[in-house]
Amino acid sequence: MKLGIATDHGGFALKQEIVARLRAAGHEVTDFGAHGLDAADDYPDYVVPLARAVTSGSVERGIAICGSGVGAAVCANKIPGTRACLIHDHFSARQGVEDDDMNILCMGGRTVGPEVAWDLVETFLRSRFTGAQRHRRRLAKVAALETAWSVPDRPL
C-alpha cells in the first residue's frame, strides 16, 4: 500500500519505528517529516502536507503522530476530505475505517508504545470501508460541513 506518515518532535521516535516496520512489510512510504529531532518544530508543517497527499490520492492512507495525537488530528481535519481520528484501541482502528472511511490514523508518540502503535497501524491498514448506504449517507452529511461554513446557517 502507498502510505504517508508525518510527525513533529513529539512523535519522532515512534515515526522512525513505524516507518521501518511499514517498509519491512512491503509498503511504499512517503515520509513528510520531521526528518530530524527538533523540539522547536510544529506539527502543522508536516501534517498538512500529509493530509493534502491523502485527499489528492497521491498516497492511499496516512499516519500522523505528535506528542498526544490530538494536535495532529485537529490539524489534519482542517483539510477538506480528510477523516483523521485519534486512535488508542483496535476496535476504533477497525471501525473508523469500516464505518467512517477514516483515511488518517493519528497517534501520540508520548501516549502509545511502539508495539501497541504497530498493532493499531496493522489493524488500520487491514480494514476496508464497507460502503453501506447508511455510512455513505452519514459521510455525505459530514462532507457537507466542509462547505457549509461559507454559507451561514445553511441546513445540512
Secondary structure in CASP SS format (residue, H / E / C, confidence):
PFRMAT SS
TARGET T0000
AUTHOR 0000-0000-0000
METHOD secondary structure of the structure
MODEL  1
M C 1.00
K E 1.00
L E 1.00
G E 1.00
I E 1.00
A E 1.00
T E 1.00
D C 1.00
H H 1.00
G H 1.00
G H 1.00
F H 1.00
A H 1.00
L H 1.00
K H 1.00
Q H 1.00
E H 1.00
I H 1.00
V H 1.00
A H 1.00
R H 1.00
L H 1.00
R H 1.00
A H 1.00
A C 1.00
G C 1.00
H C 1.00
E E 1.00
V E 1.00
T E 1.00
D E 1.00
F C 1.00
G C 1.00
A C 1.00
H C 1.00
G C 1.00
L C 1.00
D C 1.00
A C 1.00
A C 1.00
D C 1.00
D C 1.00
Y C 1.00
P H 1.00
D H 1.00
Y H 1.00
V H 1.00
V H 1.00
P H 1.00
L H 1.00
A H 1.00
R H 1.00
A H 1.00
V H 1.00
T H 1.00
S H 1.00
G C 1.00
S C 1.00
V C 1.00
E C 1.00
R E 1.00
G E 1.00
I E 1.00
A E 1.00
I E 1.00
C E 1.00
G C 1.00
S C 1.00
G C 1.00
V H 1.00
G H 1.00
A H 1.00
A H 1.00
V H 1.00
C H 1.00
A H 1.00
N C 1.00
K C 1.00
I C 1.00
P C 1.00
G C 1.00
T C 1.00
R C 1.00
A E 1.00
C E 1.00
L E 1.00
I C 1.00
H C 1.00
D C 1.00
H H 1.00
F H 1.00
S H 1.00
A H 1.00
R H 1.00
Q H 1.00
G H 1.00
V H 1.00
E H 1.00
D C 1.00
D C 1.00
D C 1.00
M C 1.00
N C 1.00
I E 1.00
L E 1.00
C E 1.00
M E 1.00
G E 1.00
G C 1.00
R C 1.00
T C 1.00
V C 1.00
G C 1.00
P H 1.00
E H 1.00
V H 1.00
A H 1.00
W H 1.00
D H 1.00
L H 1.00
V H 1.00
E H 1.00
T H 1.00
F H 1.00
L H 1.00
R H 1.00
S C 1.00
R C 1.00
F C 1.00
T C 1.00
G C 1.00
A C 1.00
Q H 1.00
R H 1.00
H H 1.00
R H 1.00
R H 1.00
R H 1.00
L H 1.00
A H 1.00
K H 1.00
V H 1.00
A H 1.00
A H 1.00
L H 1.00
E H 1.00
T H 1.00
A H 1.00
W C 1.00
S C 1.00
V C 1.00
P C 1.00
D C 1.00
R C 1.00
P C 1.00
L C 1.00
END
